[in-house]
Amino acid sequence: MLRRRQGKRVKSKHLQRLIKKAAIPIPLSIINQYTLEQVKAARGQNFKDYNDFVSKADAARITWLEELAEARAAEDLKKRPPSKKKKRAADEEDDHKKATADQLRQLRDIERIRSSARRVKAALGINRLSGITMVEAPNDEGVTEQYTDPEGIVRGCMWENKRRFRQTEGTPFMQEPLRTSVSYLGIGPGAQEILDGTFQCPTNTPPMQLG
């Protein structure tokens, strides 16, 4: 509105969207009647109100989370099946406090995750989603080369994934009898014996696996 009063072109639809977004209760038809001095005064007051709100934003956010947690806890308790035993008022109050604490802990965890995500986004900037433009991978003769074309990049990525996720292929624990004794996830009986220092290799273990 200040720019319009200064003679610059500003669309009314744009102003309407801003009024709606800022939840300004005064209609545009009334604001259009403001003089330049009134617009400047209102603008200054809005900046002051905004700065006052920002200074209290953290406390207001905490209060809102506590109120939301309490409301969710009450809703959650309503959905629980009624107990056959008659509860005392003190027991019901304890249940409500416990449910509120659980809900508040969940909300705080969500807030912490969102805050971390915002910091990561700000640190990475606009290039955080940029694609791969070059990879290094061996050619058919085993010589490492740089690839910038789509086909070469795809082939290089497939080679790297195959190399990375198949590093243990052919190792002793991927072959019998250690594969069965220890298991792929390391949860077989032999795994705990290794940790305890009491593991004995099976008699049919190949010599290469005993070294």
C-alpha positions in Angstrom: 0.0 0.0 0.0 2.9 2.3 0.7 4.3 1.7 -2.8 0.9 2.4 -4.3 0.7 5.7 -2.4 4.2 6.5 -3.7 2.8 6.2 -7.3 4.0 2.7 -8.0 1.7 0.1 -9.7 0.5 -2.6 -7.3 -2.3 -4.9 -8.2 -5.4 -5.1 -5.9 -5.4 -8.9 -6.1 -1.9 -8.9 -4.7 -3.0 -6.7 -1.8 -6.0 -8.8 -1.2 -3.8 -11.9 -0.9 -1.4 -10.2 1.5 -4.4 -8.9 3.7 -5.8 -12.5 3.9 -2.4 -14.0 4.6 -1.7 -11.5 7.4 -5.2 -11.8 8.8 -5.7 -8.1 8.7 -9.3 -7.3 9.8 -9.6 -4.1 7.9 -11.0 -4.5 4.3 -9.0 -3.2 1.3 -11.7 -0.7 0.5 -11.0 1.1 3.8 -7.2 0.8 3.5 -7.4 2.4 0.1 -8.7 5.6 1.8 -5.6 6.0 4.0 -3.4 8.9 3.3 0.4 8.5 2.9 1.0 9.5 6.5 -1.6 7.0 7.8 0.0 4.2 5.7 3.4 5.0 7.1 2.1 5.2 10.7 0.3 1.8 10.2 3.4 0.3 8.7 5.6 1.5 11.6 3.1 0.1 14.1 3.0 -3.3 12.3 6.8 -3.5 12.5 6.7 -2.8 16.2 4.0 -5.4 16.8 5.9 -7.9 14.8 9.2 -7.3 16.7 7.3 -7.6 20.0 5.8 -10.9 18.9 9.1 -12.3 17.7 10.7 -11.6 21.0 8.0 -13.7 22.7 7.7 -16.3 20.0 9.7 -19.1 21.9 7.6 -18.7 25.0 4.4 -18.6 23.0 5.4 -21.7 21.1 6.1 -23.6 24.3 2.7 -22.6 25.8 1.0 -23.6 22.6 2.7 -27.0 22.6 1.7 -27.6 26.2 -2.0 -26.7 25.5 -1.9 -28.9 22.4 -0.5 -31.8 24.3 -3.1 -31.5 27.0 -5.9 -31.4 24.4 -4.5 -34.5 22.6 -4.1 -36.3 25.9 -7.8 -35.7 26.8 -8.9 -36.9 23.3 -6.7 -40.0 23.7 -8.2 -40.8 27.1 -11.7 -40.6 25.7 -10.9 -43.2 23.0 -9.6 -45.7 25.5 -12.0 -48.5 26.5 -13.6 -47.8 29.9 -12.0 -49.6 32.8 -14.1 -52.2 34.7 -12.7 -50.9 38.0 -13.9 -47.6 39.3 -11.1 -45.2 39.4 -10.6 -42.5 42.0 -10.3 -38.9 41.0 -6.6 -38.9 41.9 -6.0 -41.9 39.6 -7.8 -40.2 36.7 -5.7 -37.1 37.2 -2.5 -39.1 37.2 -3.6 -40.8 34.0 -4.2 -37.4 32.4 -0.8 -36.1 33.5 1.0 -39.1 32.2 -0.9 -38.9 28.8 -0.1 -35.2 28.6 3.6 -35.8 29.3 3.7 -38.5 26.6 2.0 -36.2 24.1 4.3 -33.3 25.0 7.4 -35.4 24.6 6.3 -36.5 21.1 5.6 -32.9 20.1 9.0 -31.8 21.4 10.7 -34.5 19.4 8.8 -33.4 16.3 9.9 -29.8 16.9 13.5 -30.9 17.3 13.5 -32.8 14.1 11.9 -29.9 12.2 14.5 -27.5 13.7 17.3 -29.8 12.6 15.8 -30.1 9.1 15.6 -26.3 8.8 19.2 -25.9 9.8 20.3 -28.5 7.2 18.2 -26.9 4.5 19.8 -23.5 5.3 23.3 -24.9 5.3 23.0 -26.7 2.0 21.3 -23.9 0.2 19.6 -24.1 -3.2 22.0 -26.7 -4.6 21.0 -29.4 -2.2 19.0 -31.3 -4.8 21.4 -30.9 -7.7 21.9 -34.0 -9.7 25.0 -36.0 -10.4 27.0 -34.5 -13.2 30.1 -36.7 -13.2 31.3 -40.1 -11.9 34.5 -42.0 -11.9 34.3 -45.7 -12.6 36.5 -48.4 -14.3 35.9 -49.1 -18.0 35.8 -52.6 -19.6 39.6 -52.8 -19.3 39.7 -51.9 -15.6 41.0 -48.4 -16.1 39.3 -45.7 -14.1 37.7 -43.0 -16.3 35.4 -40.0 -15.8 31.9 -40.2 -17.2 29.6 -37.2 -17.8 27.1 -38.7 -20.2 23.8 -40.1 -18.8 24.6 -43.7 -19.8 28.1 -43.6 -18.4 26.8 -42.0 -15.1 24.2 -44.8 -14.7 26.7 -47.5 -15.4 29.2 -45.9 -13.0 26.6 -45.7 -10.2 25.6 -49.3 -10.7 29.2 -50.3 -10.5 29.7 -48.4 -7.3 26.5 -49.8 -5.7 27.5 -53.3 -6.6 31.0 -52.8 -5.2 29.8 -51.2 -2.0 27.0 -53.6 -1.1 28.8 -56.8 -2.1 32.1 -56.3 -0.3 31.7 -59.3 1.9 30.8 -61.7 -0.9 33.3 -64.5 -1.0 34.6 -63.8 2.6 34.7 -66.7 5.1 31.6 -65.8 6.9 29.6 -65.8 3.7 30.5 -69.5 3.1 29.7 -72.7 4.8 30.1 -73.8 7.6 30.6 -70.3 9.2 27.6 -68.9 7.3 25.3 -71.3 9.2 27.1 -71.1 12.5 27.2 -67.3 12.7 24.4 -66.4 10.2 24.2 -63.4 7.9 22.9 -61.1 10.7 25.4 -62.3 13.3 22.7 -63.8 15.5 23.6 -67.5 15.2 25.0 -69.5 18.1 28.5 -69.0 16.9 28.3 -65.2 17.1 27.8 -65.2 20.8 30.6 -67.8 21.2 32.9 -65.5 19.3 32.1 -62.7 21.6 32.6 -64.9 24.6 35.9 -66.1 23.3 34.8 -69.8 23.3 34.2 -70.3 19.6 35.6 -73.5 18.0 35.6 -73.7 14.2 33.7 -76.7 12.8 35.8 -79.6 11.7 34.7 -79.1 8.0 35.9 -75.5 8.0 38.3 -75.0 4.9 41.9 -74.1 5.8 41.6 -70.7 4.2 38.9 -69.8 6.7 41.0 -70.8 9.7 43.8 -68.5 8.9 
